[in-house]
Amino acid sequence: MADLLDDSEIEAQLPDEWGQDGDEIVRTYEFDSYLPGVGFASGIGGIAEDAWHHPEITITWGEVEVRLTTHDAGGITQKDIDLAERFDDVYE
Ligand SMILES: C[C@H](O)[C@H](O)[C@H]1CNC2=NC(N)=NC(=O)C2=N1
């Protein structure tokens, strides 16, 4: 099982644009309309499935909120950080 990161490790590694909300890291990605967000969510869903590490994804008009935590560990691990970076690569 992945080890929990401590606050200093999270602060040091959290990618730009991501924040911490309790035991989750979160980012809201912005889009010009609804369907680009749906496409982005589908893409990161495939990355998540490939990594076997799954985010909470909330799609609204022009925004996709992504939340990551490691349920098996009960908090934030390197898996969450690494997946956040992969999601950012898709977005840029
Ligand atoms: C049973 C299954 O292997 C586990 O639930 C996996 C799947 N996806 C997961 N996703 C996330 N975010 N955290 C987990 O601990 C996790 N564990």
The ligand as a Gaussian input file, in Angstrom:
#p B3LYP/6-31G(d) Opt

LIG

0 1
 C      -10.417000      -2.503000      -5.385000
 C       -9.549000      -1.548000      -6.202000
 O       -8.320000      -2.149000      -6.545000
 C       -9.219000      -0.348000      -5.342000
 O      -10.414000       0.277000      -4.962000
 C       -8.345000       0.684000      -6.094000
 C       -9.029000       1.243000      -7.298000
 N       -8.938000       2.670000      -7.478000
 C       -8.549000       3.498000      -6.479000
 N       -8.621000       4.831000      -6.612000
 C       -8.282000       5.655000      -5.627000
 N       -8.384000       6.994000      -5.788000
 N       -7.848000       5.177000      -4.464000
 C       -7.716000       3.872000      -4.211000
 O       -7.281000       3.493000      -3.115000
 C       -8.078000       2.950000      -5.255000
 N       -7.991000       1.636000      -5.097000

